[in-house]
Amino acid sequence: MWALNAFVLVAVLQLLGATAGTLEAYPSNHLETSSGASCEFAQLAGAVDADGLRTQIDELATFSDTPAPSVTRILYTENDISARTYIKDSMKSAGLTVREDAIGNIFGRWQGTEETSVVGTGSHVDAIPYAGKYDGVVGVLGAIEAIRALRKVGFTPRRSLEVIMFTSEEPTRFGFGCLGSRAMAGSRNIYEILEGAMDKDNISFTEAARTAGYLKEGEDLKSVAVTNETYSGFVELHIEQGPTLENEGKGIAIGIITAIAAPASLKVDFKGDGGHAGAVLMPFRNDAGLAAAELAVAVEQHVLASGSIETVGTTGVMQIHPGAVNSIPREAHLEIDVRDIDEDRRDMVVEKIHQSAKDISNRRNVELQSFDVVNQDPPAQSGATIVEAATSASAELGFKSKHMISRAYHDSLFMSRITPTGMIFIPCHKGYSHRPDEYSSMEDIVRGVQSGGDVRALEDVRSAAVAAGPLPRRPRSKNVRGSHSRGGARVSASVSSGVGGATMQQQQPAGPVQQQQQGGSPPPVVKLLELRPSVNSTVNTQFIILEKGQSSRLNEGGPMVCVALVADATAAVHLQLWGNECDAFNPSDIIRLTNGLFSYHKNNMVLRAGKKGSMEKIGDFSMVFVENPNMSRLQWVQDPTTKLWMPVGLGQQASGALLRNPSGGMHHERY
């Protein structure tokens, strides 16, 4: 069944221009071979050796430092080296040209007919202690098997296809992950970090690499870096590693990743005097263990106060020395992980954690020996072309896909620095991963494969598939409305890759609804999280429509009215539409509201244009959003002194944002 995972890559790779011919030449559910003959997708699926791929996954799992069913493969160890040999042999048997760089990233290339940029796909095969056998592996062996299947049906690539096995996606040995993809992307200070890195046995990265046959004399770490022109796109197939897709119930075939959250990794050390647990009275103690415990609680408090459900924090390591029941802790070491898709919000949480560490140190009379930010990478957003391809194919076949955020680290995070990148998730049982019993059912995988197989839904971007240059962002076909599924399912939105794309526009129906402004600068926008009730028409904001309710008349002969759920990257809110606004705007439309109102209407707090405001569509399918908090569902109270309305239950930072900056200011998305 794992062979079918590879098939989901086919449509996306076509979109990226990897295959011969033009998409418009392909009938529904057909591919065109190099000889000009067409074949059913079923034939291609039949060309995939499911049993062979299952065997390969099982065989690769035997290269492990721990007994089955667990898998442990640590960078540059004996079993890691054996797994690398296995992957290279698999690539060669599929007819790929194999090479390695100075730190052991492995590349298997299927040479295309044109000398253009390369389409990349792949993942990793290293594994943390006592992990499972599918994390990363499906994205490597599955991609190799996909190429085998394409060869069997006579397929010829126009752009070269390259399967990449990245070195050390897991941080197990040297304390930070995605070494291979970081180095390829030339991430900040990565080469200096690698040159100074030591493992727990005081073995340097350079020594370990050379023992494994890499970083030979004369080889430079900087030689690993590639240019922005090397790849025209990259897509990674992966198990979800979380329960979201499975919890959605039957019908969700795949998860389409719109953004990858990035962690800030912290290491903190406290030092006290210690002492005998019985002899030192409580008023005279400076307990490093209690300082660590208090900081761990502070991490949770700061994360919850961020105002966004997308912010998460974990104190995953807490070590106490000397670790005896009758000894007051003298030293404490913590390792903290803070993640978000909003870099500024995440970094603000990190700064608050740092301040708490200093306050705790002073209050408890313990020394804050160190507060080190090990890494603080920016989040990534998926390439719009890849997101649209997967969404369109899924909708065309009548299957549901879900736009998701990946909160786990992946090599795609760093590949997005150099090329438009996307990820496709398949469900895994109970969300289990990094444990021996991670598993995905055949049914989920097959449906994910089907959602990637219909070429007709990709015809709106067919020019990107035959272009020799960098991939442009293309407008969607008018008859495809994203992931709006049959039966009134939730509408999701994708995010823009921010790579060479123009804003998508669509002409609106005639009437009082305003069209997009021609020339000039739009007014500054306020984030939805900063909305405050007011009788003044002063709200300038923009958002994406997620859902729209049925229209009805307030009274006989009166105007049509409907309510929509809209959102931006900070919050959601109910939008009231009047008159022809009800027909002019639809789910997935991105709207700019100028001089709008946020006020009570029949005991409900809603956002609306009102008599003085206007709304215009400025795009679709290109905006990050969250659904919590919903500003219309909050309880609002008026400050008796300032007369300003404030939300109850929203974090202090978010509540004060508008007071510090009443005009809101322009909101810029980060890529």
N, C-alpha and C positions, 0 to 999 in steps of 0.2 A: 504493500500500500504506500510505502514511502516513495516509491518511484513516481507516483502521481503528483507528489509535491512539486516535482521539477516542472511539470506541465504548466503550472500557473505562471511560470516565467515567460512562456512563449509569446503571449500577446504583448506584454510590456517590452520584451526585446524587439519585437516587430516595430512597435511604436518608436523605439529609439533608433530605428534605422538599421538594425542588424541583419535583416533578411533581404533576399533578392526580390526584385519586382516591386510594384507599388501596391499599397493596400487596397486601392480602389479597384484593382483587377481581381481581387479575391471575392468569390461569392460567399454567402453566409456559410460559416462552419467549414470553409475550405482553406487550404494553403496551396500556394503554387510552388512546384518544385523547380529545380534548375533546368529541367528539360521542358518546362512549360505545362506539364500535366498537373492537375489538381488532385488533392487527396482529402478525404474527410478528416476532421479532427479526431474522430474515433480511430482512424488508421494510425495517426500520430501517437495517440494514447496507447494503442496496441503495440507500437514500436518500442515503448518504454518497457524495459525488463524489470518488472516489479520485484520478482523473486530475486533477481541478481542484485538489485539495489538493497533489498532487505538483508541479503547475505553480507553485502559490503558494510552496512551499518553495524551488523552484529560482529563482523570480523574486526572492524576498527575499534569496537568497544573492548576487545581483548587486550589492546595495548593500554594497560591500566596498572597503576601502583596499588590499587585496592581490588578486592575480589568482586566478581559479578554479584548482583546486577549493577553495582556502583561503578563509576568510571572516574579515575583520577589521572590527569595528564598535565604535568607541570612543565613550563617552558624549559627547553633544552635538556630535559632529563632523558634517560634511555628510552622510555616509552613514548615520549614526545618525538624523539628522533625516529623511532620505528613508525609512528603514525605518519610522519612527514614522508617517509619513504613509500608508505602505502598510498598516500594521496598522489604522489608523483607517478607511481606506477599506474594508478587508475586514470590519471590524465593522459598518459602516454598510450594506454590501451584504447582510449577514446579518440586517438588521432590528434591530440593537442601537442603543440610545441611547448616544452616546459623550460622555465628558467626560474632562478631564485635571485633575490637581491641580497645586500650585505647583511641583513639581520634575519633573513629566512622567510620573508613573504614569498609565497610560491604562486607562480602565474602559469596557467595553461591556456594557450591562445589557439583559437581556430581562425586562421588567416582569412580575411575577407578579400573580395575581388577589387576593392578600391583602397587606396592609401589615404584613409581618413582617420579621424579620432575613433577610439575603441569603446565598445560597450562592455562594461564590467558587471560581473555578478559574483557572488560568493559570500563567505562568512569565515568562521574559525573552527578549529577542532580541539583546541586545548580545553581542559576541564578542571574546575576547582575540585578539591578533595571531596570524595563521595557524591559526585554529581551523577546525572543520567547520561544516556548515550545519544540524545537527539539535539541538544542545545548546540547550535552552530553547525553541527555535522550535516543536518538536512539541507542547509543552504550551500554546502560544498559538494557533497556527493550527489545531491539532487540536481545541481546545475550541470555536473559532468554527465549525468544520465540523460538530461534534456538534450545535450549536444549529441550524444549517441543516437537518440531517437530521431533528431533532425537529420542526421547523416543517413539513417536508414531509409528515410522517405525521399532522399535526393535533394535535400535543402542545401542551398549555398548562401553564405552570408555576404552582404555587401560591405558592411563595416565588420571589422574583426570583432569576434566575441572572446572575452577573456574571463576565465574562472580564476578567482583569487582566493587563496587560503591565507588569511592574515595571521601574522605572528602575535601570539599572546594577547588575545582580547581580554582574557581574565587577568586580574591584578595579583594573582596568588604569590608569585615569586618575588617581584620587585616592588610591590605596593601600589602600582598604578597600571591601569588596563589600556587596551587598544594601542599597544606599542607599535605594531606594524602599520596600522592606518594613520596614527599620529605622525609617524616618521614620513610616510608617503605624502601627507598633507603639509609637512613642514611646520607642524604646530609649534607654538612659541616655546623656546628653551628646551625642546624635546631632546635635542642632540647633547646638550650640556647635562641634562638630567640623566640620560642613559650612560654617559661617560662616567658619572659619579655614583651611579646606582650600585647598591650592595644588597645581597639577600641576607636571610637570618643567619647563614653560616659564614658571613663575611666574604662571600664570593662575588666578585664584581660582575656587572653585566658583560663587560668586554671579555673577561675570562670565561664565563659561561658560554657566550656565543662562540668563541674560538674552540672550546671543547666540543661543541656541536658541529663544527665545521664552517662557521660563518665568521664575519669580520676578519678575514685573512689579512696578512701583512699587505699594506698598501691600500686596503679598502677603507673608504671614508663613510661614516654614518650619513653624512649629508647626501651621498650618492643615492640614497633610498628615495629622496623627494622626487615627485613628478610635477609637471606643470599643469596649469588649468586647461590646457589644450589636449592633454593626453587622452582623457575620457570624455565622451559625449554624454554619458549617463551611467548611473550605477543603481542596481536594484538588489536588495537582499531579502531572501525568503527565510522566515524564522518562526519557530513556535512562539506563542504569545508570551509565555512565562507569567501568566496572570489569569484570573478567572473571568474576566469581562466577557469574552466571546461565549464561553460556555454558559455563563449566567444569563445571557440574552435568550437562551432557549433555542429550539429548533428553527432553522431558517437562516441563521447568520452563517454565511459561507466563509468569509475572510474578513480580517481586519486590515484596513488601509491606513497606513500611518501618515498623519499630517504633520507631526512634529515630534522631535526626540528631546526629552528633557535632559539637562546636563547637571551633574552633581558638582558641588563644591565639597572637596574632601578636606577635613580638618584633623589635625593631631594636636592634642592638648595634654600637658603634663603639670600636675600639682605636686608640691613637696612640703611636708610638714616635719615635726620633730619626732613623731611616733611615741613609743613608750609602752609601758606595761598596762594592760587593760584594767587591772585592779588598782594600781598605785597612783595613776594620774587622775585627779578629780576632773569632772566635766568642765568647770569654768576655766581650767588651765590647759585644755587640749587645743591643738590645731590639727585636726583630723583631715588628711588629704583625701581619704575615702569619702567622707561626707561632702567635701567640696566637689568631688567628681559627681556624686549622686545628685547634688543640687544643680549642677550644670546640665546634667542629662534631663532633668525636669524642665529647666529653663529652655532647652532646645525645643521641647514639645510646646511650651507656652508661646515662644516666638513664632513658631511655624503656624500654630492655630490663629495667632493674631495677625497673620499676613493678609487676611481678607479673601484668600483664594483657596479653593479645594485642591488646586494644582500644586501647591507648595507642600512638600513632604520633608520630614527630617528624621534621621535615625542615628541613635548612639549605638553603634554595632559592636564596639569593643570597649570594655572597661576592665582594666587590669589593676589589681591592688597589690602593693608590696609592703610588708613581707608575706601577707596572706596567711596569717596564723590567727586562730580564733581568740587567743589571749594577747594579741598585740594590736595597738592602735595603728591603723594604716599610715605609713610614713611617705609613701609615694603612690600616685594614681595616674594612670595613662588612659586617655579616651581617644577614640577615633569616631568622627561624626560625619555624616553624609547628609547634605541638604540639596534637594533637587527642585527644579521648577522649569517651566517653559519660558518664563519671563526672567531674563538675566538680572535686571535691576531689582526686582522683588526678591529674588533669591539672595543677591549680594547684600541687600538690606538686612535680611535675616541673619546672614553670616556676621555682619557688623554688630548686630544686637547680641549675638551669642558671645562675640569677643568682649563686648562691654560687660556682659554678665559674668564672664570668667574673671575679669579684673575686679568687679565688685565683690564677688564671692571670695577672691583671694584676700582683699582688704578686710572684709568682714570676719572671715574665719582665721585671719592671721596665718595663712599658708602662702607659700611662694608659687606664683604662676611662672613655672620654669620656661614653658614654651607654649605658643599658640601659632601653629604653622598651618598655612593654607597650602596643602600639597598640590592641589590643582583646582582650577576655577574656570572650566571651559564654558564657552557660550553655548546655549541650546542650538538646535538645528531645526530647520523647517524643510519639508519634503518638496521635491520638484513638482510643480503643478502638472506638468505633462504626464508624469508617472501616476500621480494621484488620479487624474482625470481618466487615464486609460483603464485603470483597474475598476474605477467607479462605473464607467460607461459600460464596460463589458459585463459587469455584474448585473446592472439594471436591465440590459438588453436581454439577458437570459432569464430574468424574472426572479433572481436570487437576491437576497439582502446582503449588503456589505455594511460594515460599520467604520466610520472614520474615527480614528483613535489617536491618542498620544502614547508614545512609548516612553515609559519612565525608567526603563532599563537601559544601561549603557550598551551601545552597539558600534561596530566599526563604521556603520553608515553615518554616525554622528560626525566623523572626521572626513569621510569621503565627500560629505556635503560641502566641505570647504573648497573643494576643487572641481566639483561637477554636480549637476542636478541629480538628486538621489531620492530613492524611495524604498519603503519596506512593505512587505506583505506578511501578515500574521495569520497563522492557522491556530484554531483552539487547541488547548492542551488540558488534559483531565484535571479538574479542580484547580487549574492554574499552577499545578506542581511543576517546579523546575529547580535546577541545582540540587536535586535529590535523585536517588536511584529510580524512583517510580514515575518520572515524568513520562507522559504518554499522550498521543493524539489518536482519535478513532479514525478508521478508514472512511466512514461516512463524512466526517468533517473535511477530510483531505480531498475526497472526490468532489464535493461541492465547491471547495475552493478552487480546484482545478477547472471545473466547468465555468466558474465565474471569470476565469482568465482566458477563455478560449474563443469568444465570439469576436471576430474581426470587424463585423459591421459597425459595432459601437465605437470603433476607433477611426472611422473614415473621416471624422471631422479634423483629425490631426494628421492626415496622411502625408501632407507635404513635409512634416517633420521626419517622417519615416524614410524619405528618399533624399533628404538634404545631406550634403557632404559636410557642411559646416556645423557650428555649435547649434544645439537644439533651441529653436524659438518657442515661446509660449504661444499656443494657438487658441483662438476663440472656440467655444463649444458649438456643436451642431445645434440648430434651433429645435430639433425634435428630441434632444436628449437633455433631461433636466437632472443631472447629477445622480445622487443615490436616492431620489424620491421613489420609494418602492410602491408596489401595488398594495392596495388595501389601506392606504393612508398611514404608512409607517413614517417614523421620524425622518426628517430631512437633515442631513449632515452637510458640513462644508469642508472643503480642503483648504490648504494654505499655499501661498505663492512661494515659489522657489527663490524669487528675487534675482533670477539670472536672466538678464536680457529680455524681459517680458514686458509687453505693453498692457495697460489697463484695458480690460474687456468692457465694451459698451454695447448697449442694445437700445434701439429707439423705443421710446415709450408712447403709449396711446395719446392722441390729442386730448387737450382739456387743461384744467387748471393745474394739474400736476406738473411741477417744474422739470425741465430738461437739464442735463448736465451743463454746467457753466462753461462758456467758451472764453478761454483766456482769463487772466487774473488769478489771484490766489484765493482758495477757499478759506472761510473763517476758521479760527482755531477750534479743534474739537475737544469735547470733554468726554472722558471715559465714563461708561455707564456706572461704574462703581462710585463715581463722584457726583451722581445725580442727587439733588436735594429739592424737595417740594418748593414751588414758588408760583405766584400768580403772574409773574412776568414772563414774556416770551423771549427767553435768553438762552435756551439750550441749543448748542451747536454740537452735534455728535454724529457718529456713523456706526453702523452695525449690520449684521446679517440676519435675515429673516429665517428662523428655524421652522416654525409652524404657523399656519394661519387658520383660524376658525371659520365657520360658516357665516356668511353675511345674512343680515336680517334688517328689517326696518324698525326704527324706534316707534313709529306710529304710522297709521295708514297715510300713504302719500309722502311720508318723510324720507330722508336720505337713507341709503344703505350704510350699515355700520358692521364692522367686524373687529376682532381682537387677534393680534399676532404675538407670538413669542419671538423676541429678538435678543441678540447677544453680541458682545464683543469679547476681547481677551480678558476682561476684568469681571464682568457680571452679565446677568440677563435682566429683562424687564418686559412688561406687557405694553404693546404698542396699539393704540386705538386708531383704526383707519376709517375714514368717512368718505361717502360718495364714491367717486370713481377711483379713489385710492384703493378700494377693496379689490378692484379688477386690475389695477395698474401694477401692483406689486405681488410677488409670489415667493414661496420658500426658495431659498438659496440666493435671492437677490441681495446685493449689498447696497445699502441706502445711506445717503447723507441727509440729515435733518438740520434745517437752518431755522433759527428763531422759534424753536419748539417750546412746548410746555411739559413740565412734569408735575402733575397736580392730581387732586382727588376728582373723580368723576363717579357719582353714585356710590360713594364709600369705597371705591377702588382707586389705588394710586396707579396712574397710567401715564405713559409718554404719548404725546400727540403733536401734530403740527399746529392745531388751533387755527384761528382766523388770520394770524399774522405770519405764521410759519409756512415752510414749504419742504417738500421731500423730493429727492431725485435719486434715480438709480445710477450708481457709479461703477458697477461691476457685478460679478457673481463668482462663486466658488473660489474665493481667494482670501479667506480671512480666518484667523484663529479665533475660537470662541470657547467660552465656558458657560455652563448653565446654572452655576451656583456661585454667589448668592443671587437670588431673584429679587431685585429691588422693589418689585410690586408686592412681594409677600412679606416684607419686613414690617415690623411695627415702628411707627414714627412718633417721636415726641418733640415738642417745641421747647427750646431753651428759654426760660422766662426772662433771662437777662438780655441775650443777644437776639431773641425772637427767631433764631434759625432752627430749622427742623433737623433732627439728628436720628439716625437709625439705631434701634435697640438690637444688640447682639452682633453688630459688625465690629471688627477689630478696631482698636483705638487709632492705629495708623491710618486705616482707610477712612474712619469717621472724620479725622482731622484734615484729610487731604484737601478738601475744597476750601476749608478755612485758611489754610496756608497759601492756597493759590486759587482764588475765587474764579479767575477766568479760565481755569482748566489748563490751557496750553496745548500746543500741537502734540498729538500722539504719534510716535514713530515706531513701526514694527522693526524688530531686529531679525537679521537673517544670518 
